[in-house]
Amino acid sequence: MDNINIFQNKITGKLEGIEDDKAVVRLSDGQTIHIPLTLLPQSVQVGDNVNLYISTENMEEKDRNQLAKDILNEVLNIDNS
């Protein structure tokens, strides 16, 4: 299957702490951001590495359409190479 575009816009960081209802994430470039805990998996713990993905709605729609085509082609055994 083709690469999904959304994963090309990844930001990595480390969960450094929790303050009230926010997760404190130090990004790989040294910046610190605060993210609502509701956006993180319940199993996340302080010290865990996290990945953040940035996309637009248009990018997500294109990715979903491409993924659907790739799955259909795989199921039907179509090779577009």
GINORSUL-V350491 format. One record per residue. PHI is phi in whole degrees, 0 to 359 (* if undefined). PSI is psi in whole degrees, -180 to 180 (999 if undefined). OMEGA is omega in whole degrees, 0 to 359 (999 if undefined). Layout:
# GINORSUL-V350491
phi=<PHI:PHI>
psi=<PSI:PSI>
omega=<OMEGA:OMEGA>
This chain:
# GINORSUL-V350491
phi=<*:291:294:275:301:303:285:279:250:270:242:255:197:228:287:267:180:231:236:57:253:238:265:262:243:266:283:299:268:97:290:245:233:246:237:303:302:296:272:256:300:297:277:295:229:304:100:289:279:232:240:245:241:249:207:259:300:298:298:296:296:298:296:298:297:295:298:299:296:298:295:299:297:293:297:275:62:266:247:268:286>
psi=<152:156:142:129:-38:-33:-8:-11:49:138:131:152:-177:134:111:-23:177:127:112:-117:24:143:134:115:125:119:163:-22:6:-15:152:134:156:126:136:134:-28:-18:-8:154:146:-25:-5:142:155:133:-15:144:140:154:132:139:132:129:165:166:-38:-43:-44:-40:-44:-42:-44:-43:-43:-42:-43:-43:-44:-43:-45:-45:-39:-43:-40:-2:40:132:114:12:999>
omega=<178:176:177:186:184:183:178:182:185:173:180:179:180:177:185:180:178:179:183:181:181:172:178:183:174:181:183:179:177:178:176:177:178:184:176:180:181:180:182:176:181:184:183:181:176:182:179:171:181:176:178:181:180:177:173:177:180:178:181:179:178:179:178:179:180:179:179:178:181:179:179:179:179:180:181:180:178:178:181:182:999>
